[in-house]
Amino acid sequence: MLAVLLPLSALSALPALLPLSALALPTLSTARAPIGGETPFVGARAGVIATLFPGLGKPLQRLLGGEQGFTAKRRAVLRWRIAERRAEVERCSRELEALAAREYRAGRPEAPAVRVARQERVAQLRRAAGQAEASILRYKARLGAEERPGWLGVAARAAETFTASEERSARVLWTRLRQADPWDALRQDAASLLRLGSNVTLARGYLQLSSSSRLVPHAAAIVARAAKLERHAPGILLAVDRDGILELVEPHLDEVLQRFDQIEPHLPFVLDHVDVLAPHVGVILKH
């Protein structure tokens, strides 16, 4: 919920709109977006592109590698699945680190119920990370012995993982664009971001938050909800301007933004009790 109101991070939303080749490969995502009546692309970014530019059709498909052979497509799909699982492992790791840091900062014994809830959440996250790691090994076995050595390989894997992380954010934007006239929605969100950015004190407050760099993968979701959440900016800043809150909320930020219509009626209560609720965001969202 924090990132929605970080004005300058809107600049990093551009990747959600760029036709990168990895974004439209036939991944496991269930989102399908027909482009100009042609073979549908798969993935939230493809949906954003198709919604904003419905007439691109075959030229965009050729640009994104739609005419690759079966072997190349299979390799790309397996790498994308691996990237998705790596992104999941990273999300779990970030939340585990945030929970551990919160326990360290507390400096006093936890209430029994709080300790049990934290331990259960830690166990859930470790199981999820373990399952994702096991999936990575299975997909690597199917991919074969092909390696991408050196720093180019490291950079390629990092870019794929970042792109997979950002896919959830792009899905929030795609949902927003389908609910109204897409260009009108973007104009409203851009105007809200400009107004927020023009408030120097508010913008400086968000930029000075700890770990604000973690908001970059959520930029598309920030843009998608900027108009709706503009009026909540000062209250959210006051609520989260303390150690550890951003780190606890950030792994779930895209889901929070996706479901914000349900959350907004309860936002005053959430902001008043964010210190208590933040460690349990993942569990609360499931219920």
N, C-alpha and C positions, 0 to 999 in steps of 0.2 A: 504494500500500500504506500510505502515511502516513495518509490521510484516514480509513481505517477506524477509527482509534483516537482521533479527535478528538471527545470526548464532546459538547461543547456544539453542535457542528455538526448534531447530530440534530434540533435545533429547525427547521433549514431544510429538513428532509426533508418537511415538510408539503405543499409544492407538488406533490410527486409523487402525493399522494393527493387533491388538490383537483380537482373537475370543471370545469376551465377549458375554454372552448370550443375553443381551439386544440389541445387534447390529444386530442380524439376525432374530428377531421375526417379524412376519408379520405385520408391521406397515403400516401407511397410505402412506408412501413414494411410489412414482411411479417407483422407480428404481428397476429393477429385474435382478438378476444375476444367471443364471443357473450354478450349480457347478457339474461338472462331469456328466451332463445329468440328474441329479436328480431334485427333486422338487426345484424350484427356491427360493432362499432367497430374502429378501426384504431389501433395504436400501443401502446407499452408502458404508458403511463399508463392508457389504457382497459383494458388487461389487468389492472392493479393494481385498478382500481375494480371490474371485473367479478368478480375473484377474491374481493375482500372483501365486496362487496355484490351478489350474483348476482341478487337479486330486483328491482332497480330498474327494469329494462326500459324501457318507453316514456317514463315521466316523465323519466328521465335523458337519453334520446335527444332529447326535445323541448328540454330545458334546454340541451343542448350544440349545438343548431342542426341536429339531424338532419332537419328538415323544410324546410331552405333550398332555394331553387331551384337549378337546374343552374349558372347563371352565378355565383351567390354561392359555390357549392361549388368550382367551377373556380378562381375567384380565390383562395379560401382554400388550395386545394391548391398552386397555383403559389407563393403567398407562403411556404407551409411548406417547399417545396423550396428556395426561395431562402434561407430561414433555416437550413436544414440545411447548405447549402454555405457560408454565412457562418460557421457554427459550425466547420466543417472548416477554413476559412481561418484562423480565430482559433487553433485548436489547433496548426496548423502554425507559425503566427507565434510562439506562445509557446515551442514547442520550439526554433525557430531562435534566438530570443533567449536561451534558456537555454544552448544550445550555444556561442553567441558569448561569453556572459558567462563560461562555464567556461574557454574558451580564454584570455580576458583574465586571469582570476584565476590561471591556472597559472603565468604568469611565467617559464616555461622552455620550451625547445623540446620539441615532442611527439615521441614515438617514431614512426618512419615508418608502422608499421601502424596506430597510433592516429590519425594524421593522415589517412591514406587512408580509414579507416572513418568519421571525422567528415565529411570532404568528401563521401563517398558519401551519407551520411545527409542532409546539407544539400541535396544535389542532389535526392534523393528528396522531401524536404519541399517544396522550391520547385516541383517538377513537380506534386505533389499540390495545392498552393495555386493554381498556375496553372490546372489543370484545373477546380478548384472555381470560380475566378473566371470562367472561360469559361462554365461552366454557369449561373452567376448571370446573365450577360449574355443567354444564350439564353432563360432563363425570364422575364427582364424584358421581352424582346421579345414573348414570347407573352402576357404580362400586359397589354401595351398601354401607353398613355400615361397611365394613371391615376396620380396622385401623391397622397401624403399629406404636404402641406407643413407647415412649422413644427415646433415642438418636440413636438407631438402625434405627428407622423409619425416623428420621431427616436425618441421613447419607444416607439412601437408596434414599430418595427424592432428596437430593443434588446431588448424583451420577447420578441419572436418568436425572436430569435437565442439568448437565454438559455434559452428553453423547448426549442429544438432541441438545445442543448448538454446540457440536463438529461435529455433522452430516453434517452440511453445509460445514465445512472445509474438511471433508472426501470426499464430493462430488466433490470438486475441484481436489483432488488427483486422484479420480477415473476417472474423465474426462481426466486428463493428461495421465494416464496409458493406456487408450483406444486409445489415439491418436498416439502412437508409441509402440515400443517394451517395455513392462513394466519394465523389469529389466535393460535395457539400460537407460531408462529414470531415474530410481532411481539412477543408477551409476552417471549419469551426475549431477543430483541434489545434491547427496552426495559430489561429488568433488567440486561443487560450494560452498556448505556450509563449507567444510573444508578450502577452500581458504579464504572465508570471515572470518572464525574463526581465521585463522592464522594472520590476520591483527589486531593486538592488539588494536591499536588506534580506528579503526572502530568498533570493537566489544564492546569496553568499552563505546563508544559513544551511541550505541543502548541500552546497558544494563543500562545506567544511565538515560535514558528517563523516565519521570514520567509515572506511571501506566503501566510499561512494563509487569507486571504480567497479564494484560488483554489479552496478546497475546497467552497465553497457549492454549485456545480452538481453535486457528487458526493454530496450529502447522502443521497439515497435509497439509493445503493450502500453508504454508510457504515452506515446502519441495517441493511441486508440482511446484512452480514457481521459485525456487532458481536459476536454471541454466539460465533462461531467464532474470532474473532481477539482476543478479550479477553485471553487469556493471553500474547499476543505484544506487548502494548502497551509495556512497559518496554524490551524489546530493540529495537523499531522506533524508539522515541524516541532511544535512544543512537546508533543507526545513522544516522539522518537529521538529527540536530541539528548540521548544518554547512551552510555556504553552498552554494547551488546544487542540492542534492539534490532538494528538493521541486519546484523549477521543472522539473527534468528528468523526474521521475516523473509529475507531475500530468497532463500531456496524455494519458497512457495509463492513468490510474488506474481508470477504469471497466472496461477490459478486464482489468486485473490482478485486480480484484475478481471479475469474472465467472468468471475461470479460476483462482480461488484454490485450489480443491480440487486442481488439478494442481501449483500452485506451492508449496503449504504444505510438502510433504516436503523441498523444497530451500530453505526459508526461512532456516535457520541459515547456509547457505553464502551466500545472497544478502545477508544482513545483515552478514556478516563482510567481504564484498567489494563493498558497495554503491557505494563511491566509484568503483570500476572499472566496475561494471555499469550504473550509472544512465544514462550517456550513450548506452547501446545498448539501452535497454528496448524501443523500438519494433521494432528488428531482432530481438531475442530473442523477442518475442511472436509474430513471424511464423514462427518456426522451432521 
